[in-house]
Amino acid sequence: MSGGSQRLRNWSSSLSWRPADVWEPDSVGQLGEMLTDALTAGRRVRPLGRKYSFSGAIVDDDVALDLHRLSDLSIATRGDASSALGRALTEDAWRDPSTAGYALVGAGVSLDALCAAGASRGVAPFVLGGSSGQTVIGAFSTSTHGAAFDLPPLPDFVEGLYLLTGERQHWIERGRAGPLLDPAQLPALLGAPGGLITHRDRELFDAAVVSLGGIGVIAVALIRLRDAHALMNERLWPRRAWTKLRPALLSGDAFERPPVDGADGLPGKYRYLELIFDPYDRDETTAWVCTRHLVDAPGGDPSPALRGSPNLLKFARTIGTNFARYSKALSVLVETSRLRGVDDAGEPLLYELTEVMNTGVPTSQPVWSFELVWPAASEDYLRFLDQALALVRQKWAAGRPFMGLFTLRFSKSTTAHLAMQHDANPSARYAHVEISPLQDVFNNSSRLSDNNVEFLDAMFAIPTTREARLHWGQGDWSSLRFDARRYPRLESWRKSARQLADADGALFRSPFLEEAHVRF
Ligand SMILES: Cc1cc2nc3c(=O)[nH]c(=O)nc-3n(C[C@H](O)[C@H](O)[C@H](O)COP(=O)(O)OP(=O)(O)OC[C@H]3O[C@@H](n4cnc5c(N)ncnc54)[C@H](O)[C@@H]3O)c2cc1C
């Protein structure tokens, strides 16, 4: 345990704050004692993952709970019951034929560590986002997603949660069938000190799995894994005009086959689609179309990780002091980070184990990121893009260019109550538009340029943003009002939160959660 005050920063250095204390529990037992003490003393506790969030979801001025020491990770694969986890998994755990294994991860375990441990056992997560630097639990706590347009986000592959809400401790499973873990073996497996309350309840699970640390601390989670696989980028597709891409998105054809010429006959199943826009292309807005196909995992180690920050620096250097080079700089960024699927040494990138942007941005290069989320069945997100991209071109023509990135990805829905992709319909698809404004590189300033602030204000005034939800980890609540009242199951979340919480839940309140109406 370490105490005392220290200044904390998020991954991108866009946020910094000084909590009254930073606590670092060594074990689940010590975590339980800390929470009991905090409850008695009337303090507030904010659980932290790797602080990859760009939003105030990680910020509070009382206790910051650094969980990196809870780094236990165990994996069991189908047919191998030699580990304690393998022995505790019941027959029900293996009924779904797509399940190749399970991982039990502590709160300090990163996605990267999970992928590496899984690769050595022939198993892998079903889906990942664009980075593997986050903790597994921090990532699903905000419903992190990738670009697999036919798969739900991370929370849907979580099967069990060990949640500490103060003096109470819960083990919560989804309750699909019988228990997945033998209740008699649970306390020893979790390192739980005793008094564990077990639930198999869909409602409680859907409330707790995406809860932004607002109900309690998830000390351990059970994650379902599939067989090892790779995602390959076979080709660097030429940029396409937005006016050509838009109809394929609207009709849904873009999810049947890549919206590019010459994609027929590529090996593997088409699974991944990401558009990276270039609103500075000379005649009209274009986009790089990044596609990936699912193939069997090749033998041997995955290729070396791709480092994103050097790419970002290359991008900034290419612009130099001349904004006319922005389009060129963007293509440098895309080519070195996304489309070719090669690392800086020219090795093909295999698996989803790509360490994109895991190294952090140097403090002089803060990055902001906003992600707006809409149901893909409605045209709202396309209308938003039409207007936002036109706005970029207008500002450019007026000599006041917006500097940053626009990307578009998709995922399927989830039933988690507070997930941005929450939908009662399991086959609904959601569109994720990410806008990452950069600091004023020309003036080497550490803040957003007035131009970018002006642009963001205008962008958030576009009418269809009224229908959008904001990514919990990618937004800024001080300037926006996208709160939890946009979520149809907010009252269900509150009811379950009250059932699980200790006392009135004040232990896990924070200014961000209050403002976002994530309170009960
Ligand atoms: C480089 C980069 C790439 C990214 N790419 C994507 C992407 O492709 N797709 C996407 O959807 N998002 C993406 N994000 C956003 C990121 O995935 C989320 O913000 C994620 O929640 C961060 O995980 P973390 O481990 O850093 O958790 P933190 O940011 O530290 O915490 C996130 C939230 O979870 C809570 N929390 C953390 N640990 C626990 C715990 N043990 N128990 C209870 N609550 C907890 C925190 O209180 C906070 O509310 C990216 C961010 C960065 C910086």
The ligand as an ORCA input file, in Angstrom:
! r2SCAN-3c Opt
* xyz 0 1
  C      -4.576      4.749    -27.171
  C      -6.010      4.511    -26.844
  C      -6.752      3.715    -27.685
  C      -8.091      3.480    -27.394
  N      -8.800      2.713    -28.260
  C     -10.097      2.462    -28.020
  C     -10.847      1.652    -28.924
  O     -10.337      1.167    -29.932
  N     -12.153      1.425    -28.636
  C     -12.754      1.951    -27.527
  O     -13.943      1.701    -27.319
  N     -12.064      2.729    -26.648
  C     -10.753      2.986    -26.872
  N     -10.048      3.763    -25.984
  C     -10.705      4.179    -24.725
  C     -10.384      3.161    -23.606
  O     -10.521      1.846    -24.070
  C     -11.347      3.313    -22.406
  O     -11.338      4.605    -21.914
  C     -11.022      2.296    -21.286
  O     -12.061      2.336    -20.342
  C      -9.691      2.563    -20.593
  O      -9.270      1.426    -19.854
  P      -8.280      1.581    -18.608
  O      -7.823      0.239    -18.171
  O      -7.212      2.558    -18.910
  O      -9.271      2.133    -17.499
  P      -9.375      3.605    -16.878
  O      -9.380      4.597    -17.962
  O      -8.361      3.756    -15.814
  O     -10.828      3.507    -16.205
  C     -11.987      3.491    -16.997
  C     -13.238      3.429    -16.102
  O     -13.318      2.149    -15.487
  C     -13.307      2.274    -14.063
  N     -12.500      1.159    -13.567
  C     -11.235      0.848    -13.907
  N     -10.855     -0.269    -13.268
  C     -11.908     -0.669    -12.509
  C     -12.137     -1.760    -11.619
  N     -11.201     -2.686    -11.382
  N     -13.335     -1.855    -11.013
  C     -14.312     -0.944    -11.249
  N     -14.141      0.103    -12.080
  C     -12.955      0.234    -12.708
  C     -12.704      3.640    -13.782
  O     -13.139      4.157    -12.538
  C     -13.240      4.439    -14.959
  O     -14.566      4.834    -14.707
  C      -8.703      4.043    -26.233
  C      -7.949      4.864    -25.390
  C      -6.620      5.100    -25.705
  C      -5.817      5.998    -24.823
*
